[in-house]
Amino acid sequence: MLPYVGVLITNLAAKLILVSKNPSKPQFNHYLFEAICCAIRAICKTDASAVLGFETTLFPVIQEILSNDVTEFLPYVFPSVVTVAGNSTR
């Protein structure tokens, strides 16, 4: 799984940007965030240096969601940030 981390997180972030413009499928949105958090936990458990990649890719997307006040995603955004921060070694 580690060789595909960049591709995985880039595609998940791209999908997150897309659905944040029209969050009309709550079940899909829930599982999208679940996939992101599972990827963070699984990959960072194996390679702690991958946290930087997650931060670099996901934080601009999360910032856009917060600045656009996508209220449907607020319950998911903060646990995602905590998952990334919890795996950080800094």
Stockholm file with secondary structure:
# STOCKHOLM 1.0

chainA/1-90         MLPYVGVLITNLAAKLILVSKNPSKPQFNHYLFEAICCAIRAICKTDASAVLGFETTLFPVIQEILSNDVTEFLPYVFPSVVTVAGNSTR
#=GR chainA/1-90 SS CGGGHHHHHHHHHHHHHHHHTSCCCHHHHHHHHHHHHHHHHHHHHHCGGGHHHHHHHHHHHHHHHHHTTCGGGHHHHHHHHHHHHHTCCC
#=GC SS_cons        CGGGHHHHHHHHHHHHHHHHTSCCCHHHHHHHHHHHHHHHHHHHHHCGGGHHHHHHHHHHHHHHHHHTTCGGGHHHHHHHHHHHHHTCCC
//
